[in-house]
Amino acid sequence: MQLRLNKPWEELTPGAVGRVTATLGVFQIADAAGRVLYIGYAGGKAPFGLRGRLGEELKRRGPGHRFRLEVNMQYLTRWQELLMLHQADHGALPDGNAEDRPRRLGRLGPWPKEG
């Protein structure tokens, strides 16, 4: 079972964001070195779904960032899984999730790294 989001990174550009579908799901934003800065989701109240949320991130962060995404109808559960995985791997949530996080977030026990 694959829990990690291992899809290839794409440059966060207007063209790349324009190709994203307006669906529900989760995404990660990283710097040029691939360090995850933020884990987010596009839920039912997000105008234009993942495309809209990534457009917001592009405006907020500007060029030089990357993203990857996963279309997922269970976006809240998947978002929490990705946050817990990041916390287990790095000891903390991404800096961008300091305030954008669930009220209660579980912890994963020892988890073998994939790969």
N, C-alpha and C positions, 0 to 999 in steps of 0.2 A: 504494500500500500504506500502510495506516494503522498506525503503530506506537504513537503516543501514545494514552493513555487519555483520551478527550475526552468521556466521558459526563457528564451533569449531576451536580452535587454534590447530596447529600441531607443533611439535618440528622442528626447521630448521636444518635438518640433511641431509647428502648425500642421504640416503635411501628414505627419504620423498620427497626430491626434484626429485629424479629419478622416482618416481611414478606419478609426475605431467605431464599432457599432454602438448604437444607443441601447445597450442592454444592461442588465444588472450584473454585478460581479465585484471582484476585489482587484487591487493593484498595489504595486510597490513603486516608490520613487527612490532613485539612487543618484549619487554624485558620479562624476566621470570615472572614478576608480571602482565603482560598483558597490560602494558602502551604502546600505539601505538607510535612507533618511526618514521615510514615512511609509506607513502601510495604511491604505484607505479602502473605502468601498463606495460603490454607487448603489443606493437602495431605491426603493419605490418612489421616494420623494425627490430624487435627484433629476432635475430636468436634463433630458438627453442622456441619461445613464452614464456609462463609463466615459463616453466622449465628452460629456459636459464636465464631469469631475476632473478628467485629465486636462481639459481646457483651463479650468480654474488653477490647477497645479502649474501649468505652463505660464500663466499670468503671474502667479505668485513667485515662482522660482527662476524663470527666465531660461536662457540657453545654457547648455553644458550639463544638463541632467538627463537621466535615462528613466525608462519605465518598463514594466512588464505587467501583464494582467491575466486574469482568468475569469471567463464568463461563468457565473455561478448563481443559481436562484436561491441558494442558502447562504447568501452573502454575509450575514451577521455571524453565523457559526464559523464560516470559513475565515472571516476577518479575525475572529478571536483565536482560531487555530494558528494563523500566521503570526499573530502577536505573541502567543505562547511559545511558538518555535523560536522566534527571534530572541525572546527573553531567555529561553533555555540555552541557546547558542552563545549569547553575548552578555548575559547577566543583567540586561536592562532592555527596555523598549527603545525603539528608535527615537532620536531627539524630537522629531516632529510629532510623535505620539504622546508627549508628556502630558498634554491636556486633552487630546483627542483619543480617549481610550474608554473601554467599558468600565462601569462602576466596579464590577467584580471581575477579575481575570484569574482563572485557575493557573496552576503551574503544572508543567510536564515533569515527570521524573527523569531519571537517567534515560537518555534516548540516543541510540546509536546514530551517528551522522551517516547520511547516505552518500554514496559516491565512492 
